Amino acid sequence: MRTPIDLSLSRLPRARRALAVLLLAVGTAGCDPISLTAASLGAGVGVSHTLNGIIYRTFTAPMKTVENGSVQAMRDMGVKVVSRSTNQEGERVINATARDREIEVLLEPLTKRTTRMRVIASNGLLKDSATAQEIMLQTERVLSKG
């Protein structure tokens, strides 16, 4: 007569049990990479990041101040500002280039003292969220000095 095989984790030595749990965790973590990535991006830096590579941030500063800060930040980075204009909604649009990237900064006045900034850095059809985020962070750096 054969005895049934006990496959429960409680019978495994502690190290093997930990390895089994780790393998289960790693194996199931791949089921939700998008939300895990989105949760980790921008955490603690005050930057909102969407899955399509667009970076947003709201500054407690007038639109003109944020515009001057973002232009200075891009110049400090070696990014060439190509044009600055106002669209029909009263938002400021700053277009710039860096190597093979087209950069668009949109400044939306929420109040007289609050401005929402959106940065998109495109490399053809692909979005470069790392470059967009760095422009945002350098703008914050410039504004914090002033």
The first five atom37 places (N, CA, C, CB, O) and aatype in JSON, in Angstrom:
{
  "aatype": [12, 1, 16, 14, 9, 3, 10, 15, 10, 15, 1, 10, 14, 1, 0, 1, 1, 0, 10, 0, 19, 10, 10, 10, 0, 19, 7, 16, 0, 7, 4, 3, 14, 9, 15, 10, 16, 0, 0, 15, 10, 7, 0, 7, 19, 7, 19, 15, 8, 16, 10, 2, 7, 9, 9, 18, 1, 16, 13, 16, 0, 14, 12, 11, 16, 19, 6, 2, 7, 15, 19, 5, 0, 12, 1, 3, 12, 7, 19, 11, 19, 19, 15, 1, 15, 16, 2, 5, 6, 7, 6, 1, 19, 9, 2, 0, 16, 0, 1, 3, 1, 6, 9, 6, 19, 10, 10, 6, 14, 10, 16, 11, 1, 16, 16, 1, 12, 1, 19, 9, 0, 15, 2, 7, 10, 10, 11, 3, 15, 0, 16, 0, 5, 6, 9, 12, 10, 5, 16, 6, 1, 19, 10, 15, 11, 7],
  "atom_mask": [
    [1, 1, 1, 1, 1],
    [1, 1, 1, 1, 1],
    [1, 1, 1, 1, 1],
    [1, 1, 1, 1, 1],
    [1, 1, 1, 1, 1],
    [1, 1, 1, 1, 1],
    [1, 1, 1, 1, 1],
    [1, 1, 1, 1, 1],
    [1, 1, 1, 1, 1],
    [1, 1, 1, 1, 1],
    [1, 1, 1, 1, 1],
    [1, 1, 1, 1, 1],
    [1, 1, 1, 1, 1],
    [1, 1, 1, 1, 1],
    [1, 1, 1, 1, 1],
    [1, 1, 1, 1, 1],
    [1, 1, 1, 1, 1],
    [1, 1, 1, 1, 1],
    [1, 1, 1, 1, 1],
    [1, 1, 1, 1, 1],
    [1, 1, 1, 1, 1],
    [1, 1, 1, 1, 1],
    [1, 1, 1, 1, 1],
    [1, 1, 1, 1, 1],
    [1, 1, 1, 1, 1],
    [1, 1, 1, 1, 1],
    [1, 1, 1, 0, 1],
    [1, 1, 1, 1, 1],
    [1, 1, 1, 1, 1],
    [1, 1, 1, 0, 1],
    [1, 1, 1, 1, 1],
    [1, 1, 1, 1, 1],
    [1, 1, 1, 1, 1],
    [1, 1, 1, 1, 1],
    [1, 1, 1, 1, 1],
    [1, 1, 1, 1, 1],
    [1, 1, 1, 1, 1],
    [1, 1, 1, 1, 1],
    [1, 1, 1, 1, 1],
    [1, 1, 1, 1, 1],
    [1, 1, 1, 1, 1],
    [1, 1, 1, 0, 1],
    [1, 1, 1, 1, 1],
    [1, 1, 1, 0, 1],
    [1, 1, 1, 1, 1],
    [1, 1, 1, 0, 1],
    [1, 1, 1, 1, 1],
    [1, 1, 1, 1, 1],
    [1, 1, 1, 1, 1],
    [1, 1, 1, 1, 1],
    [1, 1, 1, 1, 1],
    [1, 1, 1, 1, 1],
    [1, 1, 1, 0, 1],
    [1, 1, 1, 1, 1],
    [1, 1, 1, 1, 1],
    [1, 1, 1, 1, 1],
    [1, 1, 1, 1, 1],
    [1, 1, 1, 1, 1],
    [1, 1, 1, 1, 1],
    [1, 1, 1, 1, 1],
    [1, 1, 1, 1, 1],
    [1, 1, 1, 1, 1],
    [1, 1, 1, 1, 1],
    [1, 1, 1, 1, 1],
    [1, 1, 1, 1, 1],
    [1, 1, 1, 1, 1],
    [1, 1, 1, 1, 1],
    [1, 1, 1, 1, 1],
    [1, 1, 1, 0, 1],
    [1, 1, 1, 1, 1],
    [1, 1, 1, 1, 1],
    [1, 1, 1, 1, 1],
    [1, 1, 1, 1, 1],
    [1, 1, 1, 1, 1],
    [1, 1, 1, 1, 1],
    [1, 1, 1, 1, 1],
    [1, 1, 1, 1, 1],
    [1, 1, 1, 0, 1],
    [1, 1, 1, 1, 1],
    [1, 1, 1, 1, 1],
    [1, 1, 1, 1, 1],
    [1, 1, 1, 1, 1],
    [1, 1, 1, 1, 1],
    [1, 1, 1, 1, 1],
    [1, 1, 1, 1, 1],
    [1, 1, 1, 1, 1],
    [1, 1, 1, 1, 1],
    [1, 1, 1, 1, 1],
    [1, 1, 1, 1, 1],
    [1, 1, 1, 0, 1],
    [1, 1, 1, 1, 1],
    [1, 1, 1, 1, 1],
    [1, 1, 1, 1, 1],
    [1, 1, 1, 1, 1],
    [1, 1, 1, 1, 1],
    [1, 1, 1, 1, 1],
    [1, 1, 1, 1, 1],
    [1, 1, 1, 1, 1],
    [1, 1, 1, 1, 1],
    [1, 1, 1, 1, 1],
    [1, 1, 1, 1, 1],
    [1, 1, 1, 1, 1],
    [1, 1, 1, 1, 1],
    [1, 1, 1, 1, 1],
    [1, 1, 1, 1, 1],
    [1, 1, 1, 1, 1],
    [1, 1, 1, 1, 1],
    [1, 1, 1, 1, 1],
    [1, 1, 1, 1, 1],
    [1, 1, 1, 1, 1],
    [1, 1, 1, 1, 1],
    [1, 1, 1, 1, 1],
    [1, 1, 1, 1, 1],
    [1, 1, 1, 1, 1],
    [1, 1, 1, 1, 1],
    [1, 1, 1, 1, 1],
    [1, 1, 1, 1, 1],
    [1, 1, 1, 1, 1],
    [1, 1, 1, 1, 1],
    [1, 1, 1, 1, 1],
    [1, 1, 1, 1, 1],
    [1, 1, 1, 1, 1],
    [1, 1, 1, 1, 1],
    [1, 1, 1, 0, 1],
    [1, 1, 1, 1, 1],
    [1, 1, 1, 1, 1],
    [1, 1, 1, 1, 1],
    [1, 1, 1, 1, 1],
    [1, 1, 1, 1, 1],
    [1, 1, 1, 1, 1],
    [1, 1, 1, 1, 1],
    [1, 1, 1, 1, 1],
    [1, 1, 1, 1, 1],
    [1, 1, 1, 1, 1],
    [1, 1, 1, 1, 1],
    [1, 1, 1, 1, 1],
    [1, 1, 1, 1, 1],
    [1, 1, 1, 1, 1],
    [1, 1, 1, 1, 1],
    [1, 1, 1, 1, 1],
    [1, 1, 1, 1, 1],
    [1, 1, 1, 1, 1],
    [1, 1, 1, 1, 1],
    [1, 1, 1, 1, 1],
    [1, 1, 1, 1, 1],
    [1, 1, 1, 0, 1]
  ],
  "atom_positions": [
    [[0.84, -1.18, 0.0], [0.0, 0.0, 0.0], [0.88, 1.24, 0.0], [-0.95, 0.0, 1.21], [1.8, 1.37, 0.81]],
    [[0.6, 2.13, -0.9], [1.37, 3.37, -1.01], [0.77, 4.46, -0.15], [1.44, 3.82, -2.47], [-0.45, 4.53, 0.05]],
    [[1.66, 5.33, 0.37], [1.18, 6.49, 1.1], [1.08, 7.66, 0.13], [2.12, 6.84, 2.3], [1.94, 7.83, -0.73]],
    [[0.04, 8.46, 0.27], [-0.09, 9.61, -0.63], [1.03, 10.62, -0.38], [-1.48, 10.29, -0.43], [1.54, 10.75, 0.74]],
    [[1.4, 11.32, -1.44], [2.47, 12.32, -1.35], [1.86, 13.63, -0.85], [3.18, 12.52, -2.74], [0.86, 14.1, -1.39]],
    [[2.48, 14.21, 0.18], [2.02, 15.47, 0.76], [2.76, 16.62, 0.07], [2.26, 15.51, 2.32], [3.97, 16.76, 0.22]],
    [[2.03, 17.44, -0.7], [2.64, 18.53, -1.44], [2.45, 19.89, -0.76], [2.06, 18.59, -2.84], [2.71, 20.92, -1.38]],
    [[2.03, 19.92, 0.45], [1.8, 21.2, 1.12], [3.13, 21.89, 1.43], [0.99, 21.0, 2.42], [4.15, 21.23, 1.62]],
    [[3.1, 23.22, 1.47], [4.3, 24.01, 1.72], [4.83, 23.83, 3.14], [4.03, 25.47, 1.45], [6.01, 24.06, 3.4]],
    [[3.96, 23.43, 4.04], [4.39, 23.33, 5.43], [5.42, 22.22, 5.64], [3.19, 23.08, 6.33], [6.14, 22.24, 6.64]],
    [[5.51, 21.27, 4.74], [6.45, 20.17, 4.89], [7.81, 20.49, 4.28], [5.88, 18.91, 4.26], [8.77, 19.76, 4.5]],
    [[7.9, 21.56, 3.5], [9.16, 21.94, 2.89], [10.05, 22.66, 3.9], [8.92, 22.83, 1.66], [9.54, 23.35, 4.79]],
    [[11.35, 22.52, 3.78], [12.24, 23.3, 4.64], [12.01, 24.8, 4.41], [13.73, 22.93, 4.37], [11.53, 25.21, 3.35]],
    [[12.36, 25.61, 5.39], [12.1, 27.06, 5.37], [12.67, 27.73, 4.11], [12.69, 27.71, 6.61], [11.97, 28.53, 3.5]],
    [[13.89, 27.43, 3.71], [14.51, 28.06, 2.53], [13.76, 27.72, 1.27], [15.98, 27.63, 2.4], [13.54, 28.58, 0.42]],
    [[13.36, 26.47, 1.13], [12.61, 26.07, -0.07], [11.21, 26.69, -0.08], [12.49, 24.54, -0.14], [10.69, 27.05, -1.13]],
    [[10.63, 26.82, 1.09], [9.31, 27.45, 1.19], [9.41, 28.91, 0.74], [8.76, 27.36, 2.65], [8.55, 29.4, 0.01]],
    [[10.45, 29.6, 1.19], [10.65, 31.0, 0.8], [10.87, 31.11, -0.7], [11.84, 31.62, 1.56], [10.35, 32.02, -1.34]],
    [[11.65, 30.18, -1.26], [11.89, 30.17, -2.7], [10.6, 29.93, -3.47], [12.93, 29.1, -3.07], [10.37, 30.56, -4.5]],
    [[9.77, 29.02, -2.98], [8.5, 28.73, -3.64], [7.59, 29.95, -3.64], [7.8, 27.55, -2.95], [6.96, 30.26, -4.65]],
    [[7.53, 30.63, -2.51], [6.7, 31.84, -2.42], [7.24, 32.93, -3.34], [6.64, 32.35, -0.96], [6.47, 33.63, -4.0]],
    [[8.56, 33.08, -3.39], [9.19, 34.07, -4.26], [8.9, 33.77, -5.73], [10.7, 34.11, -4.03], [8.57, 34.68, -6.48]],
    [[9.01, 32.53, -6.13], [8.72, 32.15, -7.51], [7.26, 32.4, -7.86], [9.06, 30.68, -7.74], [6.95, 32.85, -8.97]],
    [[6.36, 32.13, -6.93], [4.94, 32.43, -7.16], [4.72, 33.93, -7.32], [4.08, 31.89, -6.01], [3.97, 34.36, -8.19]],
    [[5.37, 34.71, -6.48], [5.22, 36.17, -6.56], [5.76, 36.72, -7.87], [5.94, 36.83, -5.38], [5.12, 37.56, -8.51]],
    [[6.93, 36.24, -8.28], [7.52, 36.71, -9.54], [6.67, 36.27, -10.71], [8.96, 36.17, -9.69], [6.47, 37.03, -11.66]],
    [[6.17, 35.07, -10.65], [5.34, 34.55, -11.74], [4.04, 35.3, -11.91], [0.0, 0.0, 0.0], [3.55, 35.45, -13.03]],
    [[3.47, 35.75, -10.83], [2.2, 36.47, -10.93], [2.38, 37.97, -11.11], [1.36, 36.21, -9.71], [1.42, 38.64, -11.51]],
    [[3.56, 38.51, -10.84], [3.78, 39.96, -11.0], [3.68, 40.39, -12.45], [5.15, 40.35, -10.44], [3.34, 41.54, -12.72]],
    [[3.95, 39.5, -13.37], [3.87, 39.83, -14.79], [2.46, 40.04, -15.27], [0.0, 0.0, 0.0], [2.26, 40.51, -16.39]],
    [[1.48, 39.72, -14.45], [0.08, 39.86, -14.86], [-0.37, 41.31, -14.88], [-0.8, 39.07, -13.93], [-1.37, 41.63, -15.54]],
    [[0.32, 42.2, -14.19], [-0.13, 43.57, -14.09], [1.02, 44.57, -14.21], [-0.86, 43.78, -12.78], [1.18, 45.42, -13.34]],
    [[1.83, 44.49, -15.28], [2.98, 45.38, -15.37], [2.62, 46.83, -15.62], [3.89, 44.91, -16.46], [3.37, 47.72, -15.23]],
    [[1.49, 47.09, -16.25], [1.15, 48.48, -16.59], [0.87, 49.29, -15.33], [-0.07, 48.52, -17.52], [1.41, 50.39, -15.17]],
    [[0.04, 48.78, -14.44], [-0.26, 49.56, -13.24], [0.93, 49.64, -12.31], [-1.46, 48.97, -12.5], [1.11, 50.64, -11.62]],
    [[1.76, 48.59, -12.28], [2.95, 48.64, -11.44], [3.92, 49.7, -11.96], [3.64, 47.27, -11.4], [4.52, 50.42, -11.17]],
    [[4.07, 49.78, -13.27], [4.95, 50.8, -13.85], [4.39, 52.19, -13.61], [5.14, 50.55, -15.35], [5.11, 53.1, -13.22]],
    [[3.1, 52.35, -13.85], [2.48, 53.66, -13.66], [2.57, 54.12, -12.21], [1.02, 53.63, -14.12], [2.75, 55.3, -11.93]],
    [[2.43, 53.17, -11.29], [2.5, 53.54, -9.87], [3.9, 53.95, -9.47], [2.03, 52.37, -9.0], [4.07, 54.81, -8.61]],
    [[4.9, 53.34, -10.08], [6.27, 53.65, -9.68], [6.81, 54.92, -10.35], [7.18, 52.49, -10.01], [7.7, 55.57, -9.8]],
    [[6.29, 55.27, -11.5], [6.77, 56.46, -12.2], [6.23, 57.71, -11.53], [6.35, 56.43, -13.68], [5.04, 57.82, -11.26]],
    [[7.09, 58.61, -11.27], [6.68, 59.88, -10.71], [6.34, 59.83, -9.23], [0.0, 0.0, 0.0], [5.94, 60.85, -8.67]],
    [[6.47, 58.7, -8.6], [6.14, 58.61, -7.18], [7.1, 59.48, -6.38], [6.19, 57.14, -6.69], [8.32, 59.32, -6.47]],
    [[6.55, 60.37, -5.62], [7.37, 61.19, -4.75], [7.98, 62.41, -5.42], [0.0, 0.0, 0.0], [8.66, 63.18, -4.75]],
    [[7.77, 62.6, -6.71], [8.36, 63.77, -7.37], [7.3, 64.79, -7.76], [9.14, 63.33, -8.59], [7.64, 65.84, -8.31]],
    [[6.04, 64.5, -7.5], [5.0, 65.47, -7.79], [4.67, 65.6, -9.26], [0.0, 0.0, 0.0], [4.15, 66.63, -9.68]],
    [[4.96, 64.59, -10.04], [4.71, 64.63, -11.47], [3.68, 63.56, -11.8], [6.01, 64.43, -12.29], [3.82, 62.41, -11.39]],
    [[2.67, 63.94, -12.55], [1.69, 62.96, -12.99], [2.11, 62.44, -14.36], [0.26, 63.58, -13.05], [2.44, 63.22, -15.26]],
    [[2.1, 61.15, -14.49], [2.56, 60.52, -15.72], [1.45, 59.66, -16.27], [3.85, 59.7, -15.49], [0.92, 58.81, -15.56]],
    [[1.1, 59.86, -17.54], [0.1, 59.01, -18.16], [0.8, 57.97, -18.99], [-0.88, 59.83, -19.01], [1.99, 58.09, -19.29]],
    [[0.06, 56.94, -19.38], [0.65, 55.83, -20.12], [1.07, 56.22, -21.53], [-0.32, 54.68, -20.17], [1.83, 55.49, -22.16]],
    [[0.59, 57.33, -22.05], [0.95, 57.72, -23.41], [2.15, 58.67, -23.45], [-0.23, 58.36, -24.09], [2.4, 59.28, -24.49]],
    [[2.87, 58.81, -22.36], [4.11, 59.58, -22.37], [3.97, 61.07, -22.16], [0.0, 0.0, 0.0], [4.93, 61.81, -22.35]],
    [[2.8, 61.52, -21.76], [2.57, 62.94, -21.51], [2.74, 63.2, -20.02], [1.15, 63.39, -22.0], [2.2, 62.47, -19.19]],
    [[3.5, 64.24, -19.68], [3.78, 64.58, -18.29], [3.0, 65.84, -17.92], [5.31, 64.78, -18.06], [2.98, 66.81, -18.67]],
    [[2.37, 65.82, -16.74], [1.6, 66.96, -16.25], [2.1, 67.38, -14.88], [0.09, 66.62, -16.18], [2.59, 66.56, -14.1]],
    [[1.98, 68.67, -14.59], [2.31, 69.18, -13.25], [1.63, 70.53, -13.1], [3.88, 69.31, -13.03], [1.58, 71.31, -14.05]],
    [[1.12, 70.8, -11.93], [0.52, 72.1, -11.65], [1.46, 72.87, -10.72], [-0.9, 71.95, -11.01], [1.89, 72.35, -9.69]],
    [[1.76, 74.11, -11.1], [2.64, 74.98, -10.32], [1.82, 76.1, -9.7], [3.77, 75.56, -11.2], [0.88, 76.61, -10.32]],
    [[2.17, 76.47, -8.48], [1.56, 77.64, -7.85], [2.41, 78.84, -8.23], [1.44, 77.48, -6.28], [3.23, 79.33, -7.45]],
    [[2.18, 79.29, -9.45], [2.91, 80.43, -10.02], [2.11, 80.93, -11.22], [4.39, 80.04, -10.42], [1.44, 80.14, -11.88]],
    [[2.19, 82.22, -11.52], [1.51, 82.74, -12.7], [2.05, 82.1, -13.98], [1.66, 84.27, -12.77], [3.19, 81.64, -14.02]],
    [[1.22, 82.08, -15.02], [1.6, 81.44, -16.27], [2.89, 82.04, -16.84], [0.47, 81.58, -17.29], [3.75, 81.29, -17.32]],
    [[3.04, 83.34, -16.81], [4.25, 83.99, -17.36], [5.5, 83.52, -16.62], [4.12, 85.53, -17.27], [6.55, 83.31, -17.24]],
    [[5.41, 83.35, -15.3], [6.55, 82.9, -14.51], [6.92, 81.47, -14.9], [6.22, 82.98, -13.0], [8.1, 81.15, -15.05]],
    [[5.91, 80.6, -15.05], [6.16, 79.21, -15.44], [6.72, 79.15, -16.86], [4.87, 78.36, -15.33], [7.6, 78.34, -17.15]],
    [[6.21, 80.0, -17.74], [6.73, 80.04, -19.11], [8.21, 80.41, -19.11], [5.93, 81.05, -19.96], [9.03, 79.73, -19.74]],
    [[8.56, 81.48, -18.42], [9.97, 81.9, -18.37], [10.84, 80.82, -17.73], [10.1, 83.22, -17.59], [11.97, 80.59, -18.18]],
    [[10.32, 80.16, -16.68], [11.07, 79.09, -16.03], [11.29, 77.89, -16.93], [0.0, 0.0, 0.0], [12.37, 77.31, -16.95]],
    [[10.27, 77.52, -17.68], [10.41, 76.35, -18.57], [11.35, 76.66, -19.74], [9.04, 75.92, -19.11], [12.12, 75.79, -20.15]],
    [[11.29, 77.86, -20.27], [12.21, 78.25, -21.35], [13.65, 78.26, -20.84], [11.83, 79.65, -21.92], [14.55, 77.77, -21.51]],
    [[13.85, 78.81, -19.64], [15.19, 78.82, -19.05], [15.68, 77.4, -18.81], [15.2, 79.62, -17.73], [16.84, 77.08, -19.08]],
    [[14.81, 76.54, -18.29], [15.19, 75.15, -18.02], [15.6, 74.44, -19.31], [14.02, 74.39, -17.35], [16.6, 73.72, -19.32]],
    [[14.85, 74.64, -20.38], [15.19, 73.99, -21.66], [16.5, 74.53, -22.2], [14.07, 74.19, -22.69], [17.32, 73.77, -22.73]],
    [[16.71, 75.83, -22.07], [17.98, 76.39, -22.53], [19.15, 75.83, -21.71], [17.96, 77.93, -22.42], [20.2, 75.53, -22.27]],
    [[18.96, 75.7, -20.4], [19.99, 75.1, -19.55], [20.31, 73.67, -19.98], [19.55, 75.13, -18.08], [21.44, 73.21, -19.84]],
    [[19.3, 72.97, -20.49], [19.47, 71.59, -20.94], [20.04, 71.51, -22.36], [18.14, 70.85, -20.88], [20.39, 70.42, -22.82]],
    [[20.13, 72.63, -23.04], [20.6, 72.62, -24.42], [19.5, 72.33, -25.43], [0.0, 0.0, 0.0], [19.78, 72.01, -26.58]],
    [[18.25, 72.45, -24.98], [17.09, 72.25, -25.85], [16.8, 73.57, -26.56], [15.84, 71.75, -25.04], [16.73, 74.61, -25.92]],
    [[16.63, 73.51, -27.88], [16.4, 74.72, -28.67], [14.92, 75.06, -28.72], [16.96, 74.55, -30.1], [14.1, 74.29, -29.22]],
    [[14.57, 76.23, -28.18], [13.19, 76.72, -28.23], [12.96, 77.29, -29.62], [12.9, 77.79, -27.11], [13.66, 78.21, -30.04]],
    [[11.96, 76.75, -30.33], [11.7, 77.13, -31.72], [10.63, 78.21, -31.8], [11.27, 75.91, -32.53], [10.77, 79.17, -32.56]],
    [[9.55, 78.06, -31.01], [8.48, 79.06, -31.07], [7.72, 79.11, -29.75], [7.51, 78.73, -32.23], [7.7, 78.16, -28.96]],
    [[7.09, 80.28, -29.54], [6.23, 80.52, -28.38], [5.01, 81.25, -28.9], [6.97, 81.34, -27.24], [5.12, 82.28, -29.57]],
    [[3.82, 80.72, -28.59], [2.6, 81.34, -29.07], [1.46, 81.12, -28.08], [2.22, 80.79, -30.47], [1.58, 80.34, -27.14]],
    [[0.35, 81.81, -28.32], [-0.85, 81.64, -27.51], [-1.93, 81.05, -28.4], [-1.31, 83.0, -26.87], [-2.19, 81.56, -29.49]],
    [[-2.57, 79.97, -27.93], [-3.64, 79.36, -28.73], [-4.98, 80.04, -28.44], [-3.73, 77.85, -28.45], [-5.05, 80.98, -27.66]],
    [[-6.05, 79.55, -29.08], [-7.37, 80.18, -28.96], [-7.95, 80.1, -27.55], [-8.33, 79.53, -29.92], [-8.79, 80.92, -27.19]],
    [[-7.5, 79.13, -26.75], [-8.0, 78.98, -25.38], [-7.22, 79.83, -24.38], [-7.93, 77.53, -24.97], [-7.5, 79.78, -23.19]],
    [[-6.25, 80.6, -24.86], [-5.45, 81.44, -23.97], [-4.29, 80.7, -23.32], [0.0, 0.0, 0.0], [-3.67, 81.21, -22.39]],
    [[-3.99, 79.5, -23.8], [-2.87, 78.73, -23.28], [-1.61, 79.07, -24.06], [-3.16, 77.2, -23.36], [-1.67, 79.37, -25.25]],
    [[-0.47, 79.03, -23.39], [0.82, 79.28, -24.05], [1.35, 77.95, -24.57], [1.84, 79.95, -23.07], [1.33, 76.94, -23.87]],
    [[1.83, 77.96, -25.8], [2.39, 76.78, -26.44], [3.85, 77.07, -26.77], [1.59, 76.37, -27.73], [4.15, 78.03, -27.49]],
    [[4.74, 76.25, -26.25], [6.17, 76.4, -26.51], [6.62, 75.16, -27.29], [7.0, 76.57, -25.18], [6.45, 74.04, -26.82]],
    [[7.18, 75.37, -28.47], [7.71, 74.27, -29.27], [9.23, 74.33, -29.24], [7.18, 74.33, -30.73], [9.82, 75.41, -29.34]],
    [[9.85, 73.16, -29.1], [11.3, 73.08, -29.0], [11.79, 71.8, -29.66], [11.77, 73.15, -27.51], [11.0, 70.9, -29.96]],
    [[13.1, 71.72, -29.89], [13.7, 70.52, -30.46], [14.97, 70.16, -29.7], [14.01, 70.72, -31.96], [15.67, 71.02, -29.16]],
    [[15.25, 68.88, -29.69], [16.48, 68.36, -29.1], [16.83, 67.09, -29.87], [16.33, 68.07, -27.55], [16.1, 66.1, -29.81]],
    [[17.92, 67.13, -30.59], [18.36, 66.02, -31.43], [17.21, 65.6, -32.34], [18.84, 64.82, -30.57], [16.8, 66.39, -33.2]],
    [[16.68, 64.41, -32.2], [15.59, 63.95, -33.05], [14.24, 63.98, -32.33], [15.87, 62.54, -33.55], [13.34, 63.21, -32.66]],
    [[14.12, 64.86, -31.36], [12.9, 64.97, -30.56], [12.17, 66.29, -30.84], [13.22, 64.85, -29.06], [12.79, 67.35, -30.95]],
    [[10.87, 66.2, -30.95], [10.01, 67.38, -31.03], [9.35, 67.52, -29.66], [8.92, 67.25, -32.2], [8.76, 66.57, -29.15]],
    [[9.46, 68.69, -29.07], [8.96, 68.91, -27.72], [7.88, 69.98, -27.75], [10.1, 69.31, -26.75], [8.04, 71.02, -28.38]],
    [[6.78, 69.69, -27.06], [5.71, 70.67, -26.94], [5.39, 70.86, -25.46], [4.44, 70.22, -27.73], [5.15, 69.9, -24.73]],
    [[5.41, 72.11, -25.04], [5.04, 72.48, -23.68], [3.78, 73.32, -23.77], [6.21, 73.26, -22.94], [3.74, 74.32, -24.49]],
    [[2.76, 72.91, -23.05], [1.49, 73.64, -23.03], [1.28, 74.15, -21.61], [0.29, 72.74, -23.49], [1.32, 73.38, -20.65]],
    [[1.05, 75.45, -21.48], [0.82, 76.08, -20.18], [-0.62, 76.58, -20.12], [1.82, 77.26, -19.93], [-1.04, 77.41, -20.92]],
    [[-1.36, 76.05, -19.16], [-2.77, 76.39, -19.01], [-2.97, 77.16, -17.71], [-3.65, 75.11, -19.04], [-2.7, 76.62, -16.63]],
    [[-3.44, 78.42, -17.78], [-3.68, 79.16, -16.54], [-4.95, 78.66, -15.86], [-3.78, 80.69, -16.83], [-6.04, 78.76, -16.42]],
    [[-4.8, 78.11, -14.66], [-5.97, 77.66, -13.91], [-6.56, 78.81, -13.11], [-5.59, 76.49, -12.97], [-7.78, 78.96, -13.04]],
    [[-5.69, 79.62, -12.52], [-6.07, 80.87, -11.86], [-4.96, 81.87, -12.19], [-6.25, 80.69, -10.28], [-4.05, 81.54, -12.95]],
    [[-5.03, 83.07, -11.64], [-3.97, 84.05, -11.88], [-2.64, 83.6, -11.3], [-4.35, 85.4, -11.3], [-1.58, 84.03, -11.75]],
    [[-2.7, 82.72, -10.27], [-1.47, 82.29, -9.58], [-1.2, 80.79, -9.68], [-1.55, 82.67, -8.13], [-0.32, 80.28, -9.0]],
    [[-1.95, 80.08, -10.52], [-1.77, 78.63, -10.66], [-1.77, 78.26, -12.13], [-2.88, 77.86, -9.9], [-2.65, 78.66, -12.88]],
    [[-0.76, 77.48, -12.53], [-0.58, 77.11, -13.93], [-0.34, 75.61, -14.05], [0.59, 77.89, -14.55], [0.47, 75.04, -13.33]],
    [[-1.06, 75.0, -14.97], [-0.86, 73.58, -15.26], [0.06, 73.47, -16.46], [-2.21, 72.85, -15.51], [-0.16, 74.12, -17.49]],
    [[1.08, 72.63, -16.34], [2.07, 72.46, -17.41], [1.98, 71.04, -17.95], [3.51, 72.76, -16.9], [1.93, 70.08, -17.19]],
    [[1.95, 70.92, -19.27], [1.95, 69.62, -19.94], [3.15, 69.58, -20.87], [0.61, 69.39, -20.74], [3.39, 70.52, -21.62]],
    [[3.91, 68.49, -20.82], [5.09, 68.35, -21.68], [4.97, 67.05, -22.46], [6.41, 68.39, -20.85], [4.71, 65.98, -21.89]],
    [[5.17, 67.15, -23.78], [5.21, 65.98, -24.65], [6.51, 66.04, -25.43], [3.96, 65.94, -25.61], [6.79, 67.03, -26.1]],
    [[7.31, 64.99, -25.33], [8.52, 64.86, -26.14], [8.32, 63.67, -27.07], [9.82, 64.69, -25.24], [8.14, 62.55, -26.6]],
    [[8.34, 63.92, -28.37], [8.08, 62.86, -29.34], [9.32, 62.58, -30.17], [6.92, 63.25, -30.25], [10.07, 63.48, -30.55]],
    [[9.5, 61.3, -30.44], [10.56, 60.82, -31.32], [9.86, 60.05, -32.43], [11.63, 59.92, -30.56], [9.8, 58.82, -32.4]],
    [[9.35, 60.79, -33.4], [8.52, 60.15, -34.42], [7.18, 59.78, -33.81], [0.0, 0.0, 0.0], [6.49, 60.62, -33.24]],
    [[6.81, 58.5, -33.93], [5.56, 58.03, -33.35], [5.67, 57.71, -31.87], [5.08, 56.81, -34.1], [4.66, 57.57, -31.19]],
    [[6.89, 57.59, -31.38], [7.11, 57.22, -29.99], [7.2, 58.45, -29.09], [8.37, 56.38, -29.85], [7.69, 59.5, -29.5]],
    [[6.71, 58.3, -27.86], [6.82, 59.37, -26.88], [8.01, 59.09, -25.97], [5.5, 59.49, -26.05], [8.27, 57.94, -25.6]],
    [[8.73, 60.14, -25.62], [9.89, 60.03, -24.74], [9.53, 60.68, -23.41], [11.16, 60.72, -25.37], [9.79, 61.86, -23.19]],
    [[8.94, 59.89, -22.52], [8.48, 60.44, -21.25], [9.65, 60.81, -20.34], [7.57, 59.45, -20.55], [9.49, 61.68, -19.48]],
    [[10.81, 60.18, -20.5], [11.96, 60.53, -19.67], [12.42, 61.96, -19.95], [13.12, 59.54, -19.91], [12.73, 62.7, -19.02]],
    [[12.47, 62.33, -21.21], [12.87, 63.69, -21.57], [11.81, 64.69, -21.1], [13.09, 63.81, -23.11], [12.14, 65.75, -20.56]],
    [[10.55, 64.36, -21.3], [9.46, 65.24, -20.86], [9.52, 65.44, -19.36], [8.09, 64.67, -21.27], [9.35, 66.56, -18.87]],
    [[9.76, 64.37, -18.62], [9.83, 64.48, -17.17], [11.02, 65.31, -16.73], [9.9, 63.09, -16.54], [10.92, 66.08, -15.77]],
    [[12.15, 65.18, -17.41], [13.32, 65.97, -17.04], [13.09, 67.46, -17.29], [14.56, 65.5, -17.82], [13.53, 68.3, -16.5]],
    [[12.4, 67.79, -18.37], [12.06, 69.2, -18.63], [11.19, 69.73, -17.5], [11.32, 69.36, -20.0], [11.38, 70.85, -17.03]],
    [[10.23, 68.93, -17.06], [9.35, 69.32, -15.96], [10.15, 69.53, -14.67], [8.25, 68.27, -15.75], [9.98, 70.53, -13.98]],
    [[11.02, 68.58, -14.36], [11.81, 68.68, -13.13], [12.79, 69.85, -13.16], [12.58, 67.38, -12.9], [13.0, 70.5, -12.14]],
    [[13.38, 70.12, -14.32], [14.29, 71.27, -14.44], [13.52, 72.58, -14.36], [15.09, 71.19, -15.75], [14.05, 73.57, -13.85]],
    [[12.3, 72.6, -14.86], [11.46, 73.8, -14.7], [11.18, 74.05, -13.23], [10.13, 73.64, -15.49], [11.24, 75.18, -12.76]],
    [[10.87, 72.99, -12.5], [10.65, 73.11, -11.07], [11.9, 73.64, -10.37], [10.24, 71.74, -10.48], [11.8, 74.46, -9.46]],
    [[13.07, 73.16, -10.78], [14.34, 73.62, -10.21], [14.52, 75.11, -10.44], [15.52, 72.84, -10.81], [14.87, 75.85, -9.51]],
    [[14.29, 75.56, -11.66], [14.45, 76.98, -11.99], [13.47, 77.82, -11.17], [14.24, 77.22, -13.5], [13.84, 78.87, -10.65]],
    [[12.23, 77.37, -11.07], [11.22, 78.15, -10.34], [11.52, 78.19, -8.85], [9.83, 77.55, -10.56], [11.2, 79.18, -8.18]],
    [[12.12, 77.15, -8.32], [12.42, 77.14, -6.88], [13.55, 78.09, -6.53], [12.77, 75.72, -6.43], [13.66, 78.53, -5.38]],
    [[14.41, 78.42, -7.5], [15.49, 79.37, -7.28], [14.98, 80.82, -7.25], [16.55, 79.22, -8.35], [15.51, 81.67, -6.54]],
    [[13.95, 81.07, -8.05], [13.49, 82.43, -8.25], [12.65, 82.94, -7.18], [0.0, 0.0, 0.0], [12.2, 84.08, -7.24]]
  ]
}
